[in-house]
Amino acid sequence: MQRSPILIVHGGAWAMPDDMTEANEQGVFDALQAGWALLEKGATAIEAVEAAVTQLENDATFDAGYGSFLTRDGRVQMDALLMDGATLRAGGVACVERLRNPIRAARLVLDESPHVYFVGEGAEAFAASHGMPLIANEELIVDRERRRLEEAHERERAGLPDITFSGDDKSPETAVKPEPGFGGLGGPSSGPVDSHDTVGAVALDVDGNIAAATSTGGTLSKAPGRVGDSSLIGCGCYADNQSAAVSLTGWGEPIMKLVLGKWATDRVQMGRPPEQVAQEAISYLYQRLGGHGGMILLDAQGRWGIAHNTPRMAWGVHTADGPRVGVKV
């Protein structure tokens, strides 16, 4: 029996300023259109999430692909992961610098390699050997991010605390405490959580299969070689037809420690509704490690949930009834 397809995307959960909401909503809408154009023609969930995330990577609004945050030494380094819920095949890349669309490289790993994960120059060489052009890193950099990096360096020189990883249990003195009343069980953060806007997508296709994809440029002024949660199976991304597909965004270190994507999908497999599980997962992220972020979660029955504990999260859902986008839930 054929299913009615569903596509959900996110452009990141963070302290999005008012003057960026329109660009985030438009970017999410464009990603929905790219993925849905395939889904409605009978394409696979994997094809749909790859197309949606590729669109987000090409939009400088988001921290993925073109326009990503810069490392401490002024380069773009990106991570991405795709996972197929029907087969549990996965493909991931990390610390790539010369690929315009890391999610497409991740798709090549999924389809063309017996391995699951490639990093750095090895990932770039693998992608190039399968036809992906290599580009100069400078082609991925926008002036906005140069300015942000310089501001981060100025704060460091002024002796101000680095709050990039606030909420990590290593740095409780800088943890930001949320206030109740917004974004699910965790509540919103009133603190500086404006450096996390990873992108992702989950989809259900007409054959009843689900898939997930996540892509990121990481965190502002990160140490070169740092890998966050986004491209790690069970952390920033996971998909299994027997449970659910999930994509996360937020502070990578706490998400990794909790393997939060798998935590959520396991609870769906035990019969819990994704809408409830998504809220509980984000609450758990804060209660256990003071972490902040967001999640999109979809099961093979077409049930879904969205949650975040940041002031805003760019999101979109496309069903047979049409698209819906927003920057809050």
ABEGO torsion letter per residue (X at the ends): XBBBBBBBBBAEBBBBBAAAAAAAAAAAAAAAAAAAAAAAAGBBAAAAAAAAAAAAAABAABBBEBGBBBBAAGBBBBBBBBBBAAAGBBBBBBGBAABABAAAAAAAAAAABABABBBEAAAAAAAAAAGBBBBBAAAABBAAAAAAAAAAAAAAAAGBBBAAABGBAABAAABBBBBBGBGEAAEBBABBAAABBBBBBBBBBAAGBBBBBBBBAEBBGBBBGBBBAAABBGBABBBBAABBBBBBBEBAAAAAAAGAAAAAAAAAAAGBBAAAAAAAAAAAAAAAAGBBEBBBBBBAAGBBBBBBABABBBBBBBBAAEBBBBABX
